[in-house]
Amino acid sequence: MERFTEKYTIRVTDSGVRMTDQEGNCLDFTAGEALMLLDILRNEEAELNDMAEKASPLPVNIRV
């Protein structure tokens, strides 16, 4: 079984949210932008869960 590797590090900073990949590339979001992204992801949650279930060879349940 392949071990899980972290692809991104997400940090909440004084100015918003910073996502950093393994190569050090960063995406910075202001607090407002991060909240808009969160809203979009919440609205698409059901569809994203279905897509993840279909793509996964093993059943995975992630609850936040």
SEFIZA-3560 file (N, C-alpha, C; in Angstrom, 3 decimals):
REM SEFIZA-3560
<numar><xx>0.841</xx><yy>-1.179</yy><zz>0.000</zz><atom>N</atom></numar>
<numar><xx>0.000</xx><yy>0.000</yy><zz>0.000</zz><atom>CA</atom></numar>
<numar><xx>0.885</xx><yy>1.241</yy><zz>0.000</zz><atom>C</atom></numar>
<numar><xx>0.572</xx><yy>2.182</yy><zz>-0.863</zz><atom>N</atom></numar>
<numar><xx>1.351</xx><yy>3.416</yy><zz>-0.961</zz><atom>CA</atom></numar>
<numar><xx>1.026</xx><yy>4.328</yy><zz>0.212</zz><atom>C</atom></numar>
<numar><xx>2.054</xx><yy>4.908</yy><zz>0.802</zz><atom>N</atom></numar>
<numar><xx>1.845</xx><yy>5.825</yy><zz>1.926</zz><atom>CA</atom></numar>
<numar><xx>1.297</xx><yy>7.149</yy><zz>1.420</zz><atom>C</atom></numar>
<numar><xx>0.498</xx><yy>7.778</yy><zz>2.250</zz><atom>N</atom></numar>
<numar><xx>-0.073</xx><yy>9.084</yy><zz>1.933</zz><atom>CA</atom></numar>
<numar><xx>1.031</xx><yy>10.131</yy><zz>1.984</zz><atom>C</atom></numar>
<numar><xx>1.092</xx><yy>10.982</yy><zz>0.970</zz><atom>N</atom></numar>
<numar><xx>2.036</xx><yy>12.098</yy><zz>0.989</zz><atom>CA</atom></numar>
<numar><xx>1.257</xx><yy>13.399</yy><zz>0.939</zz><atom>C</atom></numar>
<numar><xx>1.687</xx><yy>14.339</yy><zz>1.731</zz><atom>N</atom></numar>
<numar><xx>1.025</xx><yy>15.633</yy><zz>1.785</zz><atom>CA</atom></numar>
<numar><xx>1.397</xx><yy>16.434</yy><zz>0.551</zz><atom>C</atom></numar>
<numar><xx>0.393</xx><yy>16.898</yy><zz>-0.184</zz><atom>N</atom></numar>
<numar><xx>0.645</xx><yy>17.664</yy><zz>-1.397</zz><atom>CA</atom></numar>
<numar><xx>0.680</xx><yy>19.155</yy><zz>-1.133</zz><atom>C</atom></numar>
<numar><xx>-0.087</xx><yy>19.605</yy><zz>-0.147</zz><atom>N</atom></numar>
<numar><xx>-0.174</xx><yy>21.024</yy><zz>0.157</zz><atom>CA</atom></numar>
<numar><xx>-0.125</xx><yy>21.249</yy><zz>1.655</zz><atom>C</atom></numar>
<numar><xx>0.430</xx><yy>22.371</yy><zz>2.033</zz><atom>N</atom></numar>
<numar><xx>0.354</xx><yy>22.835</yy><zz>3.416</zz><atom>CA</atom></numar>
<numar><xx>-0.509</xx><yy>24.083</yy><zz>3.396</zz><atom>C</atom></numar>
<numar><xx>-1.510</xx><yy>24.110</yy><zz>4.253</zz><atom>N</atom></numar>
<numar><xx>-2.421</xx><yy>25.250</yy><zz>4.314</zz><atom>CA</atom></numar>
<numar><xx>-2.255</xx><yy>25.915</yy><zz>5.668</zz><atom>C</atom></numar>
<numar><xx>-1.957</xx><yy>27.207</yy><zz>5.632</zz><atom>N</atom></numar>
<numar><xx>-1.770</xx><yy>27.960</yy><zz>6.861</zz><atom>CA</atom></numar>
<numar><xx>-2.675</xx><yy>29.184</yy><zz>6.869</zz><atom>C</atom></numar>
<numar><xx>-3.282</xx><yy>29.428</yy><zz>8.022</zz><atom>N</atom></numar>
<numar><xx>-4.045</xx><yy>30.659</yy><zz>8.223</zz><atom>CA</atom></numar>
<numar><xx>-3.056</xx><yy>31.671</yy><zz>8.775</zz><atom>C</atom></numar>
<numar><xx>-2.928</xx><yy>32.801</yy><zz>8.084</zz><atom>N</atom></numar>
<numar><xx>-1.973</xx><yy>33.838</yy><zz>8.472</zz><atom>CA</atom></numar>
<numar><xx>-2.727</xx><yy>35.095</yy><zz>8.903</zz><atom>C</atom></numar>
<numar><xx>-1.979</xx><yy>36.109</yy><zz>9.313</zz><atom>N</atom></numar>
<numar><xx>-2.600</xx><yy>37.382</yy><zz>9.705</zz><atom>CA</atom></numar>
<numar><xx>-3.344</xx><yy>38.033</yy><zz>8.543</zz><atom>C</atom></numar>
<numar><xx>-2.893</xx><yy>37.774</yy><zz>7.312</zz><atom>N</atom></numar>
<numar><xx>-3.504</xx><yy>38.426</yy><zz>6.154</zz><atom>CA</atom></numar>
<numar><xx>-4.503</xx><yy>37.541</yy><zz>5.414</zz><atom>C</atom></numar>
<numar><xx>-4.627</xx><yy>36.263</yy><zz>5.780</zz><atom>N</atom></numar>
<numar><xx>-5.565</xx><yy>35.377</yy><zz>5.092</zz><atom>CA</atom></numar>
<numar><xx>-5.125</xx><yy>33.936</yy><zz>5.156</zz><atom>C</atom></numar>
<numar><xx>-5.036</xx><yy>33.291</yy><zz>3.998</zz><atom>N</atom></numar>
<numar><xx>-4.676</xx><yy>31.876</yy><zz>3.908</zz><atom>CA</atom></numar>
<numar><xx>-3.577</xx><yy>31.706</yy><zz>2.875</zz><atom>C</atom></numar>
<numar><xx>-2.584</xx><yy>30.870</yy><zz>3.205</zz><atom>N</atom></numar>
<numar><xx>-1.499</xx><yy>30.554</yy><zz>2.273</zz><atom>CA</atom></numar>
<numar><xx>-1.465</xx><yy>29.043</yy><zz>2.058</zz><atom>C</atom></numar>
<numar><xx>-1.519</xx><yy>28.642</yy><zz>0.780</zz><atom>N</atom></numar>
<numar><xx>-1.376</xx><yy>27.238</yy><zz>0.400</zz><atom>CA</atom></numar>
<numar><xx>-0.015</xx><yy>27.089</yy><zz>-0.270</zz><atom>C</atom></numar>
<numar><xx>0.789</xx><yy>26.143</yy><zz>0.218</zz><atom>N</atom></numar>
<numar><xx>2.125</xx><yy>25.921</yy><zz>-0.312</zz><atom>CA</atom></numar>
<numar><xx>2.236</xx><yy>24.470</yy><zz>-0.765</zz><atom>C</atom></numar>
<numar><xx>2.762</xx><yy>24.252</yy><zz>-1.990</zz><atom>N</atom></numar>
<numar><xx>2.949</xx><yy>22.884</yy><zz>-2.459</zz><atom>CA</atom></numar>
<numar><xx>4.338</xx><yy>22.382</yy><zz>-2.073</zz><atom>C</atom></numar>
<numar><xx>4.648</xx><yy>21.146</yy><zz>-2.444</zz><atom>N</atom></numar>
<numar><xx>5.909</xx><yy>20.516</yy><zz>-2.063</zz><atom>CA</atom></numar>
<numar><xx>7.122</xx><yy>21.218</yy><zz>-2.669</zz><atom>C</atom></numar>
<numar><xx>6.936</xx><yy>21.903</yy><zz>-3.790</zz><atom>N</atom></numar>
<numar><xx>8.046</xx><yy>22.603</yy><zz>-4.441</zz><atom>CA</atom></numar>
<numar><xx>8.235</xx><yy>24.014</yy><zz>-3.893</zz><atom>C</atom></numar>
<numar><xx>7.358</xx><yy>24.456</yy><zz>-3.003</zz><atom>N</atom></numar>
<numar><xx>7.466</xx><yy>25.782</yy><zz>-2.433</zz><atom>CA</atom></numar>
<numar><xx>6.642</xx><yy>26.848</yy><zz>-3.131</zz><atom>C</atom></numar>
<numar><xx>5.886</xx><yy>26.473</yy><zz>-4.157</zz><atom>N</atom></numar>
<numar><xx>4.993</xx><yy>27.426</yy><zz>-4.823</zz><atom>CA</atom></numar>
<numar><xx>3.831</xx><yy>27.750</yy><zz>-3.891</zz><atom>C</atom></numar>
<numar><xx>3.459</xx><yy>29.028</yy><zz>-3.834</zz><atom>N</atom></numar>
<numar><xx>2.425</xx><yy>29.469</yy><zz>-2.897</zz><atom>CA</atom></numar>
<numar><xx>1.236</xx><yy>30.094</yy><zz>-3.608</zz><atom>C</atom></numar>
<numar><xx>0.079</xx><yy>29.895</yy><zz>-3.017</zz><atom>N</atom></numar>
<numar><xx>-1.130</xx><yy>30.621</yy><zz>-3.381</zz><atom>CA</atom></numar>
<numar><xx>-1.565</xx><yy>31.361</yy><zz>-2.125</zz><atom>C</atom></numar>
<numar><xx>-1.702</xx><yy>32.673</yy><zz>-2.226</zz><atom>N</atom></numar>
<numar><xx>-2.139</xx><yy>33.487</yy><zz>-1.101</zz><atom>CA</atom></numar>
<numar><xx>-3.546</xx><yy>33.990</yy><zz>-1.359</zz><atom>C</atom></numar>
<numar><xx>-4.406</xx><yy>33.870</yy><zz>-0.353</zz><atom>N</atom></numar>
<numar><xx>-5.777</xx><yy>34.343</yy><zz>-0.418</zz><atom>CA</atom></numar>
<numar><xx>-6.002</xx><yy>35.332</yy><zz>0.714</zz><atom>C</atom></numar>
<numar><xx>-6.638</xx><yy>36.452</yy><zz>0.396</zz><atom>N</atom></numar>
<numar><xx>-7.059</xx><yy>37.348</yy><zz>1.469</zz><atom>CA</atom></numar>
<numar><xx>-8.170</xx><yy>36.633</yy><zz>2.236</zz><atom>C</atom></numar>
<numar><xx>-8.523</xx><yy>37.165</yy><zz>3.386</zz><atom>N</atom></numar>
<numar><xx>-9.588</xx><yy>36.546</yy><zz>4.172</zz><atom>CA</atom></numar>
<numar><xx>-10.881</xx><yy>36.472</yy><zz>3.358</zz><atom>C</atom></numar>
<numar><xx>-11.204</xx><yy>37.532</yy><zz>2.642</zz><atom>N</atom></numar>
<numar><xx>-12.416</xx><yy>37.544</yy><zz>1.820</zz><atom>CA</atom></numar>
<numar><xx>-12.373</xx><yy>36.503</yy><zz>0.718</zz><atom>C</atom></numar>
<numar><xx>-11.243</xx><yy>36.386</yy><zz>0.044</zz><atom>N</atom></numar>
<numar><xx>-11.100</xx><yy>35.387</yy><zz>-1.024</zz><atom>CA</atom></numar>
<numar><xx>-11.200</xx><yy>33.978</yy><zz>-0.459</zz><atom>C</atom></numar>
<numar><xx>-10.587</xx><yy>33.745</yy><zz>0.696</zz><atom>N</atom></numar>
<numar><xx>-10.641</xx><yy>32.423</yy><zz>1.321</zz><atom>CA</atom></numar>
<numar><xx>-12.073</xx><yy>32.064</yy><zz>1.692</zz><atom>C</atom></numar>
<numar><xx>-12.829</xx><yy>33.037</yy><zz>2.187</zz><atom>N</atom></numar>
<numar><xx>-14.228</xx><yy>32.776</yy><zz>2.528</zz><atom>CA</atom></numar>
<numar><xx>-15.067</xx><yy>32.484</yy><zz>1.286</zz><atom>C</atom></numar>
<numar><xx>-14.794</xx><yy>33.175</yy><zz>0.183</zz><atom>N</atom></numar>
<numar><xx>-15.508</xx><yy>32.886</yy><zz>-1.067</zz><atom>CA</atom></numar>
<numar><xx>-15.192</xx><yy>31.471</yy><zz>-1.542</zz><atom>C</atom></numar>
<numar><xx>-13.914</xx><yy>31.062</yy><zz>-1.473</zz><atom>N</atom></numar>
<numar><xx>-13.528</xx><yy>29.709</yy><zz>-1.863</zz><atom>CA</atom></numar>
<numar><xx>-14.206</xx><yy>28.678</yy><zz>-0.967</zz><atom>C</atom></numar>
<numar><xx>-14.244</xx><yy>28.938</yy><zz>0.334</zz><atom>N</atom></numar>
<numar><xx>-14.916</xx><yy>28.038</yy><zz>1.267</zz><atom>CA</atom></numar>
<numar><xx>-16.394</xx><yy>27.892</yy><zz>0.926</zz><atom>C</atom></numar>
<numar><xx>-17.043</xx><yy>28.991</yy><zz>0.593</zz><atom>N</atom></numar>
<numar><xx>-18.456</xx><yy>28.953</yy><zz>0.222</zz><atom>CA</atom></numar>
<numar><xx>-18.673</xx><yy>28.122</yy><zz>-1.035</zz><atom>C</atom></numar>
<numar><xx>-17.814</xx><yy>28.311</yy><zz>-2.030</zz><atom>N</atom></numar>
<numar><xx>-17.914</xx><yy>27.533</yy><zz>-3.274</zz><atom>CA</atom></numar>
<numar><xx>-17.737</xx><yy>26.047</yy><zz>-2.984</zz><atom>C</atom></numar>
<numar><xx>-16.736</xx><yy>25.699</yy><zz>-2.173</zz><atom>N</atom></numar>
<numar><xx>-16.487</xx><yy>24.287</yy><zz>-1.865</zz><atom>CA</atom></numar>
<numar><xx>-17.641</xx><yy>23.683</yy><zz>-1.075</zz><atom>C</atom></numar>
<numar><xx>-18.227</xx><yy>24.427</yy><zz>-0.163</zz><atom>N</atom></numar>
<numar><xx>-19.386</xx><yy>23.924</yy><zz>0.585</zz><atom>CA</atom></numar>
<numar><xx>-20.554</xx><yy>23.658</yy><zz>-0.358</zz><atom>C</atom></numar>
<numar><xx>-20.776</xx><yy>24.545</yy><zz>-1.324</zz><atom>N</atom></numar>
<numar><xx>-21.875</xx><yy>24.360</yy><zz>-2.272</zz><atom>CA</atom></numar>
<numar><xx>-21.648</xx><yy>23.155</yy><zz>-3.173</zz><atom>C</atom></numar>
<numar><xx>-20.400</xx><yy>22.815</yy><zz>-3.425</zz><atom>N</atom></numar>
<numar><xx>-20.066</xx><yy>21.689</yy><zz>-4.305</zz><atom>CA</atom></numar>
<numar><xx>-19.719</xx><yy>20.424</yy><zz>-3.536</zz><atom>C</atom></numar>
<numar><xx>-19.885</xx><yy>20.436</yy><zz>-2.212</zz><atom>N</atom></numar>
<numar><xx>-19.444</xx><yy>19.327</yy><zz>-1.365</zz><atom>CA</atom></numar>
<numar><xx>-20.025</xx><yy>17.979</yy><zz>-1.775</zz><atom>C</atom></numar>
<numar><xx>-21.324</xx><yy>17.916</yy><zz>-2.023</zz><atom>N</atom></numar>
<numar><xx>-21.959</xx><yy>16.644</yy><zz>-2.376</zz><atom>CA</atom></numar>
<numar><xx>-21.374</xx><yy>16.073</yy><zz>-3.670</zz><atom>C</atom></numar>
<numar><xx>-21.221</xx><yy>16.923</yy><zz>-4.665</zz><atom>N</atom></numar>
<numar><xx>-20.667</xx><yy>16.466</yy><zz>-5.941</zz><atom>CA</atom></numar>
<numar><xx>-19.203</xx><yy>16.037</yy><zz>-5.791</zz><atom>C</atom></numar>
<numar><xx>-18.435</xx><yy>16.792</yy><zz>-5.006</zz><atom>N</atom></numar>
<numar><xx>-17.035</xx><yy>16.431</yy><zz>-4.773</zz><atom>CA</atom></numar>
<numar><xx>-16.919</xx><yy>15.103</yy><zz>-4.033</zz><atom>C</atom></numar>
<numar><xx>-17.802</xx><yy>14.861</yy><zz>-3.060</zz><atom>N</atom></numar>
<numar><xx>-17.804</xx><yy>13.580</yy><zz>-2.354</zz><atom>CA</atom></numar>
<numar><xx>-18.110</xx><yy>12.431</yy><zz>-3.301</zz><atom>C</atom></numar>
<numar><xx>-19.085</xx><yy>12.617</yy><zz>-4.180</zz><atom>N</atom></numar>
<numar><xx>-19.420</xx><yy>11.576</yy><zz>-5.159</zz><atom>CA</atom></numar>
<numar><xx>-18.234</xx><yy>11.294</yy><zz>-6.083</zz><atom>C</atom></numar>
<numar><xx>-17.582</xx><yy>12.359</yy><zz>-6.558</zz><atom>N</atom></numar>
<numar><xx>-16.431</xx><yy>12.190</yy><zz>-7.443</zz><atom>CA</atom></numar>
<numar><xx>-15.297</xx><yy>11.462</yy><zz>-6.731</zz><atom>C</atom></numar>
<numar><xx>-15.051</xx><yy>11.794</yy><zz>-5.473</zz><atom>N</atom></numar>
<numar><xx>-13.984</xx><yy>11.153</yy><zz>-4.707</zz><atom>CA</atom></numar>
<numar><xx>-14.292</xx><yy>9.679</yy><zz>-4.461</zz><atom>C</atom></numar>
<numar><xx>-15.545</xx><yy>9.371</yy><zz>-4.158</zz><atom>N</atom></numar>
<numar><xx>-15.937</xx><yy>7.971</yy><zz>-3.954</zz><atom>CA</atom></numar>
<numar><xx>-15.728</xx><yy>7.144</yy><zz>-5.211</zz><atom>C</atom></numar>
<numar><xx>-16.128</xx><yy>7.697</yy><zz>-6.360</zz><atom>N</atom></numar>
<numar><xx>-15.984</xx><yy>6.974</yy><zz>-7.626</zz><atom>CA</atom></numar>
<numar><xx>-14.521</xx><yy>6.781</yy><zz>-8.005</zz><atom>C</atom></numar>
<numar><xx>-13.657</xx><yy>7.737</yy><zz>-7.652</zz><atom>N</atom></numar>
<numar><xx>-12.243</xx><yy>7.667</yy><zz>-8.027</zz><atom>CA</atom></numar>
<numar><xx>-11.422</xx><yy>6.809</yy><zz>-7.076</zz><atom>C</atom></numar>
<numar><xx>-11.935</xx><yy>6.557</yy><zz>-5.882</zz><atom>N</atom></numar>
<numar><xx>-11.168</xx><yy>5.837</yy><zz>-4.867</zz><atom>CA</atom></numar>
<numar><xx>-11.339</xx><yy>4.331</yy><zz>-5.005</zz><atom>C</atom></numar>
<numar><xx>-10.232</xx><yy>3.572</yy><zz>-4.971</zz><atom>N</atom></numar>
<numar><xx>-10.343</xx><yy>2.117</yy><zz>-5.006</zz><atom>CA</atom></numar>
<numar><xx>-10.826</xx><yy>1.561</yy><zz>-3.663</zz><atom>C</atom></numar>
<numar><xx>-10.686</xx><yy>2.336</yy><zz>-2.599</zz><atom>N</atom></numar>
<numar><xx>-11.135</xx><yy>1.946</yy><zz>-1.270</zz><atom>CA</atom></numar>
<numar><xx>-12.158</xx><yy>2.947</yy><zz>-0.760</zz><atom>C</atom></numar>
<numar><xx>-13.130</xx><yy>2.490</yy><zz>0.010</zz><atom>N</atom></numar>
<numar><xx>-14.095</xx><yy>3.452</yy><zz>0.553</zz><atom>CA</atom></numar>
<numar><xx>-13.409</xx><yy>4.400</yy><zz>1.545</zz><atom>C</atom></numar>
<numar><xx>-13.681</xx><yy>5.674</yy><zz>1.373</zz><atom>N</atom></numar>
<numar><xx>-13.092</xx><yy>6.694</yy><zz>2.256</zz><atom>CA</atom></numar>
<numar><xx>-14.208</xx><yy>7.601</yy><zz>2.740</zz><atom>C</atom></numar>
<numar><xx>-14.265</xx><yy>7.811</yy><zz>4.040</zz><atom>N</atom></numar>
<numar><xx>-15.224</xx><yy>8.750</yy><zz>4.612</zz><atom>CA</atom></numar>
<numar><xx>-14.451</xx><yy>9.818</yy><zz>5.359</zz><atom>C</atom></numar>
<numar><xx>-14.590</xx><yy>11.069</yy><zz>4.913</zz><atom>N</atom></numar>
<numar><xx>-13.927</xx><yy>12.195</yy><zz>5.576</zz><atom>CA</atom></numar>
<numar><xx>-15.007</xx><yy>13.104</yy><zz>6.105</zz><atom>C</atom></numar>
<numar><xx>-14.966</xx><yy>13.341</yy><zz>7.391</zz><atom>N</atom></numar>
<numar><xx>-15.941</xx><yy>14.225</yy><zz>8.027</zz><atom>CA</atom></numar>
<numar><xx>-15.206</xx><yy>15.375</yy><zz>8.679</zz><atom>C</atom></numar>
<numar><xx>-15.724</xx><yy>16.576</yy><zz>8.437</zz><atom>N</atom></numar>
<numar><xx>-15.106</xx><yy>17.771</yy><zz>9.013</zz><atom>CA</atom></numar>
<numar><xx>-16.077</xx><yy>18.442</yy><zz>9.941</zz><atom>C</atom></numar>
//
